[in-house]
């Protein structure tokens, strides 16, 4: 029997939350620790945004974005040690982290046709991972929309100042105040959009990462996953 037919033999860990709260580092750490696959859904939206910008589509015109949302070929690598994202066969891992994409990803992500396309790709990747030990998926609507049946669901947050400091460090010393304002604006857009808003999914564990080191956060999530797997094995 394949693991897709026997859900208890594979695990899906859905990690949602706000920007800069440690979702990516936590998700990769948990996946590596438990030998699971890893999917960064945010990178997929960033790749879509980069494609729209490169093809001179007005990202603030939802109809224009929707009309071309089916065109990009987006492929996500699922190795937590070296995650990749290709767009039409080209590695865009660097381009999608640019300030230009940061400034434009929210309007693109809010377009229903974009979210429908991403939902299809994300579910296909998760389904493929069920033929192995499972996958850790990070984003903003994984536990609420993409895979609500995930055995482990988390909603990760952190103090706004801490989030800004972490993100500024990742960006090589960006101004923390500017970064905090950007993160809070992104949160407002994500939480207020009509399609798949950022919410804490039913049954999700809220984890505030502010007082913890990355290793401590990973330890907590790994413990939740191991508990869920043990419960699934109990007759």
N, C-alpha and C positions, 0 to 999 in steps of 0.2 A: 504494500500500500504506500502510495506517495505521501509526502508530508502535506501536500495540498489537500489530500483527502483526510488526513489525520492532523487537524490543527494543533493538537496538544504536543506534537513532535517538533514544532517550530514556533518561534515567538516573534511577535511584532511589538516593538517598543515605540510608542508615539510621544515625541517630545516637542511640545508647543511652547510658545512664550514670546516675550518681548525682545526687541533687538538689543544686542549687547549684554544679555543676561547669562551668557555662557552656554547656550544651546549647542553650538557647533562643537566646541571643545569637549563638552560633556558627552555629546552623542558619539563622537569619534572615539573618545576614551572608553565608553561603555562597549561599543561595538568591538574595539580591539581586545578588550579584556575578555569578552565572552565569545570571541571568534564569530561575530555576526557581520552581516553586510551593513552598509551605511548609505543613506540617501539624504542629500541636502536639497530640499525642495526649493529653498530660497535661491540657490544657484540657478535653478531652472527658470525662475521668473526673471532673474538678472540676465540670463542668456537671451530670453525672449526680448527683453528691453534693449539689449545691445543690438540685436538683429533689427529691431524697428528703427533705432537711431541710425544704423549703418545704411538702411534702405530709405532714409529720409521720410519716414512715416511720422506724422505729427502725433506724439505720444499723448497729447492732451485732447485728441479727437478720438473718442472711444469708438466711433463707427469706423474710422480709418484703421485703427488697431485691430478691431474685430474682423475686418474684411481680409486681413492678411495673417491672422493668428495661426492658420493651419499650415502656413508655408515653411517655417523654420524646422530643420531636422535637429532635434535636441537629444543628446545621448549622455546620460549620467553614469560615470564609473562608480562602483559601489565598494571599493576597497577603502576601509577606514584609514589605512596608513598612507594612502596616496589617492584621494578622491579626484576625479577628473570631470570635466564638463566640455563637450564638444558641440559646436554649432556648424551644421552643414559640413561635418567632417574635420573642422578646424578647432584646435584647442583654444578656448577663450577664457581660461582660468584667471588670467591677469586682467584682461579687458573688463570682465564683469564686476571687478572690485574698484573700478575707477570712480572718481567723483561724479562724472557725467552719468553713470548708471545709478549711483546712489541718489542723485537728484531726480531721476525719472522713473525709477522702478515702481513707485507707489501707484501712479495713474495707470500704468500698464497692468499691474497686478490686480487692479480693481475691475478690469473689463471682464464681464461674465464669459465671453467666448474664450478668452485667455485662460481663465480658471478652469473651464470645461476641458480644454485641451491638456492642461497640466494634470488635471485630475485623472484623465485617461492614461497618461504616461506614468504617473506616480503609482496608480493601482496596478498597472502591468508590471512595474519593477518590483513592487511588494509581492505580487503573486509569484513571480519568478523566484524570489528569495525563499518562498515557502518550501521549495524543493531542497533547501539546505537547512541550516540551523535557525535561520530567521534574519531579521533586519532591524536596525534602529533608524527611524525616520524623523527628521527634524523639520519644523515649519511653524505655521500659525493656525492651520486648520486640520492637522493630521488626525487628532483624536475626535474631532467634532464632525468632519466631513469625509476626509480621504479614507480613513480606516478606523471607524468608530468601534469596531470589534477587537481592536488591539488589546492584547492581554495586559499590557502595562501602558498607562497613559499618565503623562506628567505635564504640568503647566509651570514653566520656569520663569521666575522674575528676579529682579535685583533692584536695589536702590538706584534711582536715576543717576546720581553722582558717580556711583561705583560702575555702572554700566558705561557711562561716558568716559571714565578714566581707562577702562579696559579697552574700549573701542579706539580711543585716541592712541593708546600704546600700540595696538595692532596696526594702526595707520602710520606709525613711525613718528609719533609725537605731535599729532594734530592738536589744535586748541580744544581743550576739554569742554569749555562752555559752549562753543559752536557745535561740537559733537552732541552734547546733551540736548541742545535745542533741536537738532536734526532728528535725534532718536525719538524725542517726545512728539515731534510732528508726525513721524512715521507711525508711532503707536496710535495717535488719534485717527489717522487715515485708515489704518488696518482695522481698528475697532469699530469704525463707523460705516465701513463700506457695506453695501447691500448684500453682495454675494460673498458667502463664507467669511464673515468677520472674525477677527481675533477674539476668541472667548476661551474660558476654561471649560473643557469638554466634560460632560457628565462622567463621573467616576474617576476623573483625573486627580492625581496627587499634586497639591501646590507645593513647590519647592522654591524658597527664597534663597538664592545662592550668595547673598551679600556677605554673611559672616564666615563663609567656608572657603577653603582652598579648592582648586579644581579636583585634586585627588580625593578630598573628602566628599565632594558632590558625586563624583564617579562611584565611590564606595556606596553611597546611599542608593543610587539608582541600581547598581549591580545587585544590592541586597533585595530591592523590590522585584527585580526580574527573577532572581533565584527563588524568592518566595512564591511568585506567580507560577513558575515552572513546577515547584514542589506541590503546590495546590492542584495543578492540572494533572499531576501523576497520581494523586490520591484517589483510590477507587470510591 
